[in-house]
Amino acid sequence: MISENMNTLGIIFPNSYDAMVPELVKVRLMASIPFASRYRLIDFTLSSMANCNIDNICVMVNNNYHSLMDHLGSGREWDLARKNGGLHIYPPFAQKNAKPYNGRVEALASLLNFLRDQKEKYVIITDTNIVANFDYHAMIKAHIESGADITAAYNEQELPESILNSHSNDKGFYYTFDVKENRITKIYVNPKEPGVQNFSMNMYLIGRELLISLIDEAFIHGQQYFERDVLLPQVNKLNIQGYKYDGYVARITDTKSYFDENMKLLDDYNLDALFSGNPIYTKIRDDNPTRYIEGAKVQNVMVADGCIIEGEVENSILFRGVTIAKGAKVKNCILMQGTAVESGADIEYLITDKDVTVTAGKEMKGTDSYPIYIGKSQKI
């Protein structure tokens, strides 16, 4: 099966669903949003592919991609710095007459020449707003055994309130499936039904030649969206198999869900469910271990390296280089890299972006239903 995994090309769309988290993507894209104290969202997708020997991966960036390129570098941390294959980052202006794309069809159409030159038999297409330690080995095996044209991954869950309550499609499309004997018989676009659904993970496995054929035809007809415009009209013609994923899934659909999914990892059960499988890799940064100064009080926290804690921290996620001064109180917060909480400050239910300073004596508290977000490099 290793040879079959290595016979698979990965294509990642890191900008998909940026509109769902407008605050967090002002200076970055969805894929490079920090998560779980030391990672970025794309780390989970890249690591899952690398762990299954998928070593030819394209990242189709659209905008705000400089932080992602800095994070990924040559792909060395994921063993993707290779002479043949490896990591390819495709910005929208990489080719003559290219422009930012609207939907996967346009993006894949710009990649057709590359796809024709590759040797892999299969292609995996995925986004980065879903955090999972995914076993592509099992998905590829199921695809081959079923004889499917396309295999689509899904998990069973209720639709998040943030998308159910959306009154427009300006935040993107989402999909659910009817599945009978593992075959997808119907695809629903932006459904509003309550209860547990077969919720698409926007992850598809397809033959490379079939993908080229479908995208060629769709682009000629001015179509934009792979699921809505390509798969849905041919759901009865193509053998589209569903692959039910039962592992841990964290789905980012708005800023509140980003906060909640981070906080869930303070529960050891959830932490083990996500990280106990294959390793998750990220950009290496050499730093000192976190220092807990005498008098510090810390309870139920996830802390990266390089932090200095003198005050009180409870139920919080601290990224690299965070400093909590003596007398400061931090509770139910997500503090990104370089955040400084000065003496006497009291904060609760905050999300601070990189290099934020909470000045001495400042009190700022959000709520569980509405955490407050502080933008990058702000001083409050």
C-alpha positions in Angstrom: 0.0 0.0 0.0 3.0 2.3 0.4 3.4 2.4 -3.4 -0.3 3.4 -3.8 0.1 6.2 -1.3 3.2 7.4 -3.1 1.1 7.3 -6.3 -1.0 10.1 -5.0 -0.6 13.9 -5.5 -1.9 16.3 -2.9 -3.5 19.7 -3.7 -4.3 22.0 -0.8 -6.5 25.1 -1.0 -5.3 27.3 2.0 -7.6 30.3 1.4 -10.9 28.4 1.3 -13.4 29.8 3.9 -11.2 32.8 4.8 -14.5 34.8 4.9 -15.7 32.8 7.9 -12.9 34.3 10.1 -12.4 37.8 8.8 -10.7 39.0 12.0 -8.1 36.2 11.9 -7.2 36.5 8.2 -6.5 40.2 8.0 -2.8 39.5 7.9 -2.8 35.8 6.9 -5.0 33.1 5.3 -6.9 30.3 6.9 -4.1 27.8 6.5 -1.6 29.9 8.6 -3.9 30.6 11.5 -2.2 29.5 14.7 -3.7 26.6 16.5 -3.0 24.5 19.7 -0.2 26.6 21.1 2.5 25.9 18.5 0.9 24.8 15.2 -0.7 26.3 12.1 -3.9 24.9 10.6 -2.1 23.6 7.5 0.3 21.6 9.7 -2.3 19.0 10.2 -3.1 18.5 6.5 0.6 18.5 5.5 1.6 16.1 8.3 -1.3 13.7 7.5 -0.1 13.6 3.8 3.6 13.3 4.7 2.8 10.5 7.2 1.1 8.5 4.4 4.1 9.0 2.0 2.3 11.6 -0.2 5.4 13.6 -1.1 4.2 15.6 -4.1 2.0 18.4 -2.8 0.7 21.7 -4.4 -0.5 24.6 -2.2 -2.8 26.8 -4.3 -2.6 30.2 -2.5 -4.8 33.1 -3.5 -4.0 36.1 -1.3 -2.5 37.0 2.0 0.0 34.2 1.6 3.3 35.7 2.7 3.0 34.4 6.3 2.2 30.9 5.0 5.2 30.9 2.7 7.4 32.0 5.6 6.0 29.2 7.7 6.3 26.5 5.1 9.7 27.5 3.7 11.1 24.6 1.6 8.9 22.1 3.4 11.8 20.6 5.2 9.9 20.0 8.5 7.5 17.7 6.6 10.3 16.0 4.6 9.1 17.8 1.4 12.3 19.5 0.5 13.0 17.1 -2.4 14.6 17.2 -5.8 11.6 15.4 -7.4 8.1 16.2 -6.2 8.1 17.8 -2.7 6.3 21.0 -1.9 5.0 23.4 -4.6 3.5 26.8 -3.7 1.4 28.3 -6.5 0.6 32.0 -6.0 -2.1 33.5 -8.3 0.4 35.5 -10.4 2.8 32.6 -11.0 1.8 32.4 -14.6 1.2 34.9 -17.4 -2.3 36.4 -17.4 -3.1 34.6 -14.1 -5.4 36.2 -11.5 -6.8 35.3 -8.1 -9.2 32.5 -8.6 -12.9 32.2 -7.7 -13.5 28.6 -6.8 -11.6 25.3 -7.2 -12.4 25.0 -10.9 -10.6 28.2 -11.8 -7.7 27.2 -9.6 -7.4 23.7 -11.0 -7.7 25.0 -14.5 -4.6 27.1 -14.0 -2.9 23.9 -12.8 -3.8 21.7 -15.7 -0.4 21.8 -17.5 1.2 20.8 -14.2 -1.3 18.0 -13.7 -0.7 16.6 -17.2 3.1 16.5 -16.5 2.7 14.5 -13.3 3.0 10.7 -13.0 0.7 10.0 -10.0 -2.5 8.0 -10.6 -4.6 9.7 -7.9 -5.1 13.3 -6.6 -6.3 14.3 -3.1 -8.0 17.7 -3.0 -8.5 19.4 0.4 -9.0 22.6 2.4 -7.4 23.6 5.6 -10.2 24.7 7.9 -10.6 21.2 9.3 -8.1 19.9 11.9 -7.7 16.2 11.9 -4.9 13.6 12.1 -6.2 12.0 8.9 -5.2 8.5 7.7 -5.1 8.9 3.9 -3.7 5.4 3.7 -7.2 4.1 4.7 -9.0 6.4 2.4 -6.9 5.4 -0.6 -7.4 1.7 0.2 -11.2 2.2 0.4 -11.2 4.1 -2.9 -9.3 1.4 -4.7 -11.4 -1.5 -3.3 -14.7 0.2 -4.1 -13.7 1.0 -7.7 -15.0 4.6 -7.2 -14.5 7.4 -9.6 -14.3 9.8 -6.7 -14.2 9.3 -3.0 -15.4 12.1 -0.7 -14.6 12.2 3.0 -17.4 13.2 5.5 -18.0 13.0 9.2 -21.3 12.8 11.1 -22.1 15.9 13.1 -24.7 18.6 13.5 -24.2 21.7 11.3 -22.6 24.6 13.3 -24.9 27.4 14.3 -22.6 29.9 12.6 -23.4 28.6 9.1 -27.0 27.7 9.9 -27.7 31.3 10.9 -25.9 32.8 7.9 -28.4 34.6 5.7 -26.2 34.7 2.6 -23.5 32.7 0.7 -20.8 35.3 1.1 -18.9 33.0 3.5 -18.7 30.2 1.0 -20.6 27.0 0.3 -20.8 23.9 2.5 -22.1 20.5 1.6 -23.9 17.5 3.1 -24.5 14.0 1.5 -27.1 11.4 1.3 -25.1 8.1 1.5 -26.6 4.7 0.6 -24.4 1.6 0.9 -21.3 4.0 0.9 -22.4 5.6 -2.4 -23.3 9.3 -2.3 -26.7 9.7 -4.0 -27.4 13.3 -3.3 -25.3 16.4 -2.5 -26.9 19.3 -0.7 -25.6 22.9 -1.0 -25.9 25.0 2.1 -28.6 23.0 3.8 -30.4 24.2 6.9 -31.7 20.9 8.3 -31.2 20.3 12.0 -29.8 17.2 13.5 -26.8 15.1 12.7 -25.8 15.3 9.0 -23.2 13.6 6.7 -21.1 16.8 6.7 -18.6 17.0 3.9 -15.0 17.5 4.9 -14.2 19.0 1.5 -11.7 16.3 0.9 -11.8 14.4 -2.4 -9.8 11.5 -3.9 -10.0 11.3 -7.7 -8.0 9.8 -10.6 -5.7 12.4 -12.1 -6.8 11.8 -15.6 -10.5 12.0 -14.6 -9.8 15.3 -12.8 -8.1 16.8 -15.8 -11.1 15.8 -18.0 -13.7 17.2 -15.6 -11.9 20.5 -15.0 -11.2 20.9 -18.8 -15.0 20.6 -19.5 -16.1 22.7 -16.5 -13.7 25.6 -17.2 -14.9 25.8 -20.9 -18.4 26.2 -19.6 -17.5 28.9 -17.1 -18.1 26.9 -14.0 -16.4 27.8 -10.7 -17.1 25.4 -7.9 -16.0 21.8 -7.9 -18.7 20.4 -5.7 -21.7 22.5 -6.8 -20.9 22.8 -10.5 -19.0 19.5 -11.3 -20.0 16.8 -8.8 -23.6 17.6 -8.1 -24.9 17.5 -11.7 -23.1 14.2 -12.2 -23.8 12.5 -8.9 -25.9 9.8 -10.7 -23.4 9.4 -13.5 -20.1 9.1 -11.6 -19.5 6.5 -8.9 -18.9 8.9 -5.9 -18.2 6.9 -2.8 -18.5 8.4 0.7 -15.7 7.8 3.2 -16.9 8.2 6.7 -14.2 9.5 9.0 -14.7 8.6 12.7 -11.6 10.3 14.1 -11.3 13.6 15.9 -12.4 16.6 13.8 -12.1 20.3 14.7 -13.9 22.4 12.2 -13.3 26.2 12.0 -16.4 28.0 10.8 -16.1 31.3 12.7 -14.1 33.0 15.3 -16.2 31.5 18.1 -15.6 28.0 16.8 -11.8 28.7 16.6 -11.9 29.7 20.2 -13.9 26.6 21.2 -11.9 24.1 19.2 -8.7 25.4 20.8 -10.2 25.2 24.3 -11.4 21.6 23.8 -7.8 20.6 23.6 -7.4 21.5 27.3 -9.3 18.2 27.9 -6.9 15.3 27.8 -9.4 13.1 26.0 -9.6 15.5 23.1 -5.9 16.2 23.1 -5.1 12.4 22.9 -7.7 11.9 20.2 -6.0 14.4 18.0 -2.3 13.9 18.7 -2.0 10.2 19.8 -1.9 8.9 16.2 0.8 9.9 13.7 3.0 12.9 14.6 2.1 16.4 13.6 5.0 18.5 12.3 5.5 22.3 12.3 8.1 24.9 11.7 11.0 24.4 14.1 11.9 27.4 16.3 14.7 27.0 18.8 13.8 28.7 22.0 14.2 28.3 25.8 11.8 26.1 27.7 8.9 28.1 29.4 10.0 29.6 32.7 7.6 29.5 35.7 8.8 32.2 38.1 8.3 31.7 41.8 4.8 32.7 42.8 3.3 31.8 39.4 0.0 30.0 39.5 -0.9 27.8 36.5 -3.9 25.5 36.1 -5.1 23.6 33.0 -3.1 25.3 30.3 -1.4 24.5 27.0 1.9 26.4 26.8 4.5 26.5 24.0 8.2 27.2 24.5 9.8 30.6 25.2 7.1 31.8 27.6 7.7 33.5 30.9 5.0 33.2 33.5 5.0 35.1 36.8 1.3 35.7 37.3 -1.8 33.6 37.3 -3.0 31.6 34.2 -6.0 29.3 34.1 -7.8 27.4 31.3 -5.8 29.1 28.5 -3.7 28.5 25.4 -0.3 30.3 25.3 1.7 30.4 22.1 5.5 30.9 21.8 7.1 33.8 23.6 4.1 34.9 25.7 4.9 36.8 28.9 2.6 37.0 31.9 3.9 39.6 34.5 3.6 39.3 38.2 0.2 40.2 39.5 -1.5 39.6 36.1 -4.5 37.3 35.8 -5.3 35.3 32.6 -8.3 33.1 32.4 -10.0 31.4 29.4 -7.8 33.1 26.9 -5.9 32.3 23.7 -2.7 34.4 23.6 -0.7 34.2 20.3 3.0 34.5 19.9 4.7 37.4 21.6 1.7 38.6 23.6 2.7 40.5 26.8 0.3 40.8 29.7 1.7 43.4 32.1 1.5 43.6 35.9 -2.0 43.9 37.4 -3.8 43.2 34.1 -6.9 41.0 34.4 -8.2 39.4 31.2 -10.7 36.8 30.4 -12.2 35.3 27.2 -9.7 37.1 25.0 -8.0 36.1 21.7 -4.9 38.1 21.2 -3.1 38.0 17.9 0.7 38.2 17.6 2.7 40.8 19.6 -0.3 42.3 21.5 0.4 44.2 24.7 -2.1 44.3 27.5 -0.9 47.2 29.6 -0.6 47.3 33.4 -3.8 47.3 35.4 -6.0 46.9 32.3 -9.2 44.8 32.8 -10.8 43.3 29.8 -13.3 40.5 29.8 -15.4 38.8 27.1 -17.8 36.0 27.5 -18.0 32.3 26.6 -20.4 33.1 23.8 -18.5 36.2 22.6 -14.7 36.1 23.1 -13.0 39.4 22.4 -10.4 39.5 19.6 -7.5 41.9 19.7 -5.6 42.5 16.4 -2.0 42.0 15.7 0.5 44.4 17.4 -2.2 46.3 19.2 -1.6 47.9 22.6 -4.6 48.0 24.9 
